[in-house]
């Protein structure tokens, strides 16, 4: 096995680990992939490549889903307080 094959193998393993972590973050936070995508599409601040959510997970996608949940809960609480 040459060096290039080993690099490809480790990149594949890292990708699989990132996907598993993202799915775990969605499950832990009780959101769906479509909900997170809709939120990110509606908010230019969170769509920016320079935005870095608070770090809890290894991957940015998992951190973004956690941030989406916290922001949506805060918005719902403030809307309920106004009513």
TORPA-4810 file (N, C-alpha, C, O; in nm, 3 decimals):
<nodes>
NODE_1_0.085_-0.117_0.000_0.000_0.000_0.000_0.090_0.124_0.000_0.182_0.134_0.081_X
NODE_2_0.064_0.215_-0.090_0.150_0.332_-0.096_0.093_0.446_-0.012_-0.017_0.437_0.043_X
NODE_3_0.170_0.554_-0.004_0.134_0.668_0.081_0.003_0.732_0.038_-0.079_0.768_0.122_X
NODE_4_-0.018_0.746_-0.093_-0.140_0.809_-0.144_-0.265_0.732_-0.101_-0.366_0.792_-0.065_X
NODE_5_-0.259_0.601_-0.104_-0.371_0.518_-0.062_-0.400_0.535_0.087_-0.516_0.538_0.129_X
NODE_6_-0.296_0.545_0.165_-0.315_0.564_0.310_-0.380_0.699_0.339_-0.466_0.708_0.427_X
NODE_7_-0.339_0.802_0.268_-0.398_0.934_0.287_-0.546_0.930_0.250_-0.629_0.983_0.324_X
NODE_8_-0.578_0.869_0.139_-0.718_0.857_0.098_-0.799_0.780_0.202_-0.913_0.816_0.230_X
NODE_9_-0.741_0.675_0.258_-0.810_0.595_0.358_-0.840_0.679_0.482_-0.951_0.673_0.535_X
NODE_10_-0.743_0.757_0.529_-0.765_0.839_0.648_-0.862_0.954_0.621_-0.939_0.991_0.710_X
NODE_11_-0.859_1.010_0.502_-0.956_1.114_0.468_-1.097_1.057_0.464_-1.191_1.123_0.508_X
NODE_12_-1.113_0.937_0.413_-1.243_0.872_0.411_-1.293_0.848_0.553_-1.410_0.872_0.583_X
NODE_13_-1.205_0.800_0.640_-1.243_0.775_0.780_-1.282_0.905_0.849_-1.378_0.908_0.927_X
NODE_14_-1.209_1.012_0.823_-1.241_1.142_0.883_-1.375_1.193_0.834_-1.452_1.250_0.912_X
NODE_15_-1.404_1.174_0.707_-1.532_1.217_0.653_-1.647_1.139_0.717_-1.749_1.197_0.752_X
NODE_16_-1.630_1.009_0.731_-1.733_0.928_0.794_-1.754_0.969_0.940_-1.867_0.972_0.988_X
NODE_17_-1.646_1.000_1.011_-1.658_1.044_1.150_-1.730_1.179_1.159_-1.810_1.199_1.250_X
NODE_18_-1.702_1.270_1.066_-1.769_1.401_1.065_-1.918_1.386_1.037_-2.000_1.454_1.099_X
NODE_19_-1.953_1.299_0.945_-2.095_1.276_0.914_-2.166_1.217_1.035_-2.277_1.258_1.068_X
NODE_20_-2.103_1.121_1.102_-2.163_1.059_1.220_-2.180_1.161_1.332_-2.281_1.161_1.402_X
NODE_21_-2.081_1.249_1.350_-2.090_1.351_1.453_-2.202_1.450_1.423_-2.274_1.492_1.514_X
NODE_22_-2.217_1.488_1.297_-2.324_1.581_1.258_-2.461_1.519_1.284_-2.550_1.585_1.336_X
NODE_23_-2.478_1.394_1.248_-2.605_1.325_1.273_-2.632_1.315_1.424_-2.746_1.331_1.467_X
NODE_24_-2.529_1.289_1.502_-2.544_1.283_1.647_-2.583_1.420_1.703_-2.667_1.428_1.793_X
NODE_25_-2.523_1.526_1.652_-2.557_1.661_1.698_-2.701_1.696_1.664_-2.770_1.757_1.745_X
NODE_26_-2.747_1.657_1.546_-2.886_1.682_1.509_-2.980_1.609_1.603_-3.081_1.664_1.647_X
NODE_27_-2.947_1.484_1.633_-3.031_1.403_1.722_-3.031_1.460_1.863_-3.137_1.471_1.926_X
NODE_28_-2.915_1.496_1.914_-2.905_1.551_2.050_-2.983_1.681_2.064_-3.042_1.708_2.169_X
NODE_29_-2.982_1.761_1.958_-3.048_1.892_1.964_-3.192_1.888_1.916_-3.263_1.989_1.926_X
NODE_30_-3.237_1.775_1.865_-3.376_1.759_1.824_-3.416_1.841_1.702_-3.528_1.891_1.695_X
NODE_31_-3.327_1.855_1.608_-3.357_1.928_1.485_-3.330_1.839_1.364_-3.264_1.736_1.374_X
NODE_32_-3.382_1.881_1.250_-3.358_1.808_1.127_-3.260_1.885_1.041_-3.236_2.004_1.062_X
NODE_33_-3.205_1.817_0.946_-3.111_1.879_0.852_-3.179_1.990_0.772_-3.118_2.094_0.746_X
NODE_34_-3.305_1.969_0.734_-3.379_2.069_0.658_-3.405_2.195_0.739_-3.400_2.306_0.686_X
NODE_35_-3.432_2.179_0.869_-3.454_2.295_0.955_-3.327_2.379_0.966_-3.332_2.502_0.960_X
NODE_36_-3.215_2.313_0.984_-3.088_2.385_0.994_-3.057_2.455_0.862_-3.013_2.570_0.862_X
NODE_37_-3.079_2.387_0.751_-3.052_2.447_0.621_-3.141_2.569_0.596_-3.093_2.671_0.546_X
NODE_38_-3.268_2.560_0.631_-3.359_2.673_0.613_-3.316_2.791_0.700_-3.321_2.906_0.655_X
NODE_39_-3.273_2.763_0.822_-3.227_2.871_0.910_-3.103_2.938_0.852_-3.095_3.061_0.848_X
NODE_40_-3.007_2.859_0.807_-2.884_2.916_0.752_-2.911_2.994_0.625_-2.846_3.096_0.599_X
NODE_41_-3.007_2.948_0.544_-3.042_3.021_0.422_-3.109_3.154_0.452_-3.097_3.248_0.373_X
NODE_42_-3.179_3.164_0.565_-3.252_3.287_0.598_-3.168_3.387_0.676_-3.212_3.500_0.696_X
NODE_43_-3.051_3.350_0.719_-2.970_3.437_0.803_-2.832_3.461_0.742_-2.748_3.371_0.744_X
NODE_44_-2.808_3.579_0.688_-2.678_3.606_0.626_-2.561_3.599_0.725_-2.450_3.563_0.688_X
NODE_45_-2.586_3.635_0.852_-2.479_3.631_0.951_-2.423_3.489_0.966_-2.302_3.470_0.970_X
NODE_46_-2.512_3.393_0.975_-2.469_3.255_0.997_-2.421_3.188_0.869_-2.354_3.084_0.875_X
NODE_47_-2.454_3.243_0.754_-2.410_3.188_0.625_-2.268_3.230_0.591_-2.204_3.170_0.505_X
NODE_48_-2.219_3.331_0.657_-2.086_3.385_0.626_-1.978_3.280_0.649_-1.984_3.206_0.747_X
NODE_49_-1.881_3.272_0.559_-1.771_3.177_0.580_-1.682_3.217_0.697_-1.601_3.137_0.744_X
NODE_50_-1.697_3.341_0.745_-1.614_3.388_0.855_-1.681_3.369_0.991_-1.620_3.395_1.095_X
NODE_51_-1.807_3.324_0.992_-1.877_3.302_1.117_-1.831_3.171_1.179_-1.828_3.067_1.112_X
NODE_52_-1.795_3.175_1.305_-1.751_3.055_1.377_-1.839_3.037_1.499_-1.830_3.115_1.593_X
NODE_53_-1.926_2.935_1.499_-2.011_2.912_1.617_-1.930_2.865_1.737_-1.816_2.820_1.724_X
NODE_54_-1.990_2.877_1.854_-1.924_2.830_1.976_-1.887_2.683_1.960_-1.960_2.605_1.900_X
NODE_55_-1.773_2.648_2.014_-1.719_2.514_1.989_-1.763_2.415_2.097_-1.730_2.430_2.215_X
NODE_56_-1.837_2.314_2.053_-1.870_2.200_2.140_-1.831_2.070_2.072_-1.779_1.978_2.136_X
NODE_57_-1.858_2.062_1.943_-1.826_1.943_1.864_-1.698_1.968_1.784_-1.648_2.081_1.781_X
NODE_58_-1.647_1.866_1.720_-1.527_1.882_1.638_-1.557_1.954_1.507_-1.476_2.035_1.460_X
NODE_59_-1.672_1.925_1.447_-1.703_1.980_1.315_-1.787_2.107_1.320_-1.865_2.128_1.412_X
NODE_60_-1.769_2.191_1.221_-1.844_2.316_1.213_-1.993_2.292_1.188_-2.076_2.366_1.239_X
NODE_61_-2.028_2.190_1.111_-2.170_2.163_1.085_-2.243_2.127_1.213_-2.355_2.173_1.235_X
NODE_62_-2.182_2.048_1.297_-2.245_2.010_1.423_-2.258_2.132_1.514_-2.361_2.150_1.580_X
NODE_63_-2.155_2.216_1.518_-2.162_2.338_1.598_-2.270_2.433_1.545_-2.339_2.498_1.623_X
NODE_64_-2.285_2.440_1.414_-2.387_2.527_1.353_-2.528_2.479_1.387_-2.617_2.561_1.411_X
NODE_65_-2.549_2.348_1.390_-2.682_2.298_1.424_-2.715_2.328_1.569_-2.829_2.359_1.602_X
NODE_66_-2.617_2.321_1.656_-2.636_2.355_1.797_-2.668_2.504_1.809_-2.757_2.543_1.886_X
NODE_67_-2.598_2.586_1.735_-2.622_2.731_1.739_-2.762_2.763_1.686_-2.830_2.851_1.739_X
NODE_68_-2.805_2.692_1.583_-2.939_2.715_1.529_-3.044_2.690_1.636_-3.137_2.769_1.652_X
NODE_69_-3.029_2.582_1.710_-3.126_2.549_1.813_-3.129_2.655_1.922_-3.237_2.698_1.964_X
NODE_70_-3.014_2.698_1.966_-3.009_2.801_2.071_-3.071_2.932_2.022_-3.143_2.997_2.098_X
NODE_71_-3.044_2.971_1.899_-3.099_3.095_1.845_-3.250_3.084_1.826_-3.322_3.179_1.858_X
NODE_72_-3.298_2.972_1.776_-3.442_2.957_1.754_-3.517_2.954_1.887_-3.628_3.007_1.896_X
NODE_73_-3.460_2.893_1.989_-3.524_2.894_2.122_-3.530_3.035_2.179_-3.630_3.074_2.238_X
NODE_74_-3.422_3.111_2.161_-3.419_3.249_2.211_-3.522_3.334_2.139_-3.590_3.415_2.202_X
NODE_75_-3.535_3.317_2.008_-3.635_3.392_1.931_-3.776_3.355_1.974_-3.863_3.442_1.985_X
NODE_76_-3.801_3.228_1.998_-3.934_3.183_2.040_-3.967_3.238_2.179_-4.081_3.277_2.204_X
NODE_77_-3.870_3.241_2.267_-3.893_3.293_2.402_-3.923_3.443_2.399_-4.010_3.492_2.470_X
NODE_78_-3.848_3.516_2.315_-3.872_3.661_2.309_-4.005_3.690_2.241_-4.071_3.788_2.276_X
NODE_79_-4.046_3.609_2.145_-4.176_3.628_2.079_-4.289_3.596_2.177_-4.393_3.662_2.174_X
NODE_80_-4.270_3.496_2.262_-4.371_3.461_2.362_-4.381_3.567_2.470_-4.490_3.590_2.524_X
NODE_81_-4.271_3.632_2.503_-4.272_3.737_2.605_-4.343_3.863_2.554_-4.404_3.936_2.631_X
NODE_82_-4.334_3.886_2.424_-4.400_4.004_2.365_-4.550_3.986_2.354_-4.624_4.084_2.358_X
NODE_83_-4.595_3.862_2.341_-4.738_3.836_2.320_-4.820_3.853_2.445_-4.942_3.834_2.443_X
</nodes>
